[in-house]
Amino acid sequence: MDPAANLTAIQKRIKAACARANRDPAAVTLLPVSKSQPPDAVRAIAALGLNLFGESKVQEAKAKIPLCPGHLRWHMIGHLQTNKCRDALELFDMIQSVDSLHLAQEINKRAEQAAKRMPLLLEVNVTGEASKFGYQPERLLRELQQINALKRIEIQGLMTIAPWTLEPEKVRPFFRRLRELKEQCEQILGAPLPHLSMGMSGDFEVAIEEKATFVRIGTALFGRRPPANTTKAAEKTA
Ligand SMILES: *Cc1c(COP(=O)(O)O)cnc(C)c1O
C-alpha cells in the first residue's frame, strides 16, 4: 500500500463528488482514521500534509498520540465512556461521538474543571440498528436544548455511521436523514450547525453528495487495519 497514491486517489474522488453536488472541496475535511494503526503509519500520512486524525478508543489514543508528531490534532470518533472523559478532554480537539445527555454533562463537568470549552458532534443512530451506538433521533430532538444549555460544550453538528454495504447508493437515505435532522436541530436551536460527519472508505462519495463536511477514512488511506489481536493470532499459529 502506498499512502501517497491512496491520498491522491481519495482527493480526486472527493473533488469529483463535490463537483457533482456543486460544492466547494474546501468545505469537506478528510479525517484520516488511524485506529489500530501504529505511530509509523500516522507519521507517513502526516508527512503528506494531513494534520487532523480520528481515533476511536481513549486508551489507544493515550498511548499513541505522544509517539506521533506534536503538531497533529485529534478527534474522538468512537463510543466514549464517562470515566474516560477527563482523558478525552486532554487528548482531543473535538468529540464526534456524544450519544447521551449524561455523557454531555460529564464532558461539560470535566471541561469546566480544565477551564476549557469542548466542541462536539452528536452521534445519531439513523438506521435503528440495535448494535449501533448513537442517539435515537426523537430522543436527540427532545434533549437537544438541555445539551445546548451546558456552558462548556459547543454543539457543532451531527455524526453517523451508516451500515456497511457494497452498494453505497443504498446508504444515501441514511445520510439524507442525518442532513434533515441537522436542519431540525438548527430550527430548535435557532442557529446554524456547521458540521455533518458521515461517510467512510466505502461510502464517502455519497456522503459528500448529501453534504458531509467530515469524511472519516481509514482503510482507503492507510490500507487494511492490522488485526487487533496480533500477538494472540501469532500464539495460535505458533
Ligand atoms: C473505523 C471507523 C471509520 C473508518 O472506517 P473505514 O471503513 O476504514 O474507512 C470511520 N468512522 C468510525 C466511527 C470508525 O470507527
The ligand as an SDF file (V2000), in Angstrom:
LIG
                    3D

 15 15  0  0  0  0  0  0  0  0999 V2000
  -13.1660    2.7540   11.7390 C   0  0  0  0  0  0  0  0  0  0  0  0
  -14.0390    3.9320   11.5990 C   0  0  0  0  0  0  0  0  0  0  0  0
  -14.0390    4.6940   10.4060 C   0  0  0  0  0  0  0  0  0  0  0  0
  -13.1950    4.3650    9.2030 C   0  0  0  0  0  0  0  0  0  0  0  0
  -13.6010    3.1940    8.5750 O   0  0  0  0  0  0  0  0  0  0  0  0
  -13.0050    2.7510    7.1590 P   0  0  0  0  0  0  0  0  0  0  0  0
  -14.0630    1.8970    6.5890 O   0  0  0  0  0  0  0  0  0  0  0  0
  -11.7480    2.0150    7.4510 O   0  0  0  0  0  0  0  0  0  0  0  0
  -12.7660    3.9690    6.3530 O   0  0  0  0  0  0  0  0  0  0  0  0
  -14.8730    5.8070   10.3620 C   0  0  0  0  0  0  0  0  0  0  0  0
  -15.6540    6.1580   11.4180 N   0  0  0  0  0  0  0  0  0  0  0  0
  -15.6610    5.4630   12.5660 C   0  0  0  0  0  0  0  0  0  0  0  0
  -16.5330    5.9110   13.6770 C   0  0  0  0  0  0  0  0  0  0  0  0
  -14.8660    4.3270   12.6810 C   0  0  0  0  0  0  0  0  0  0  0  0
  -14.9080    3.6300   13.8370 O   0  0  0  0  0  0  0  0  0  0  0  0
  1  2  1  0
  2  3  1  0
  2 14  2  0
  3  4  1  0
  3 10  2  0
  4  5  1  0
  5  6  1  0
  6  7  2  0
  6  8  1  0
  6  9  1  0
 10 11  1  0
 11 12  2  0
 12 13  1  0
 12 14  1  0
 14 15  1  0
M  END
$$$$
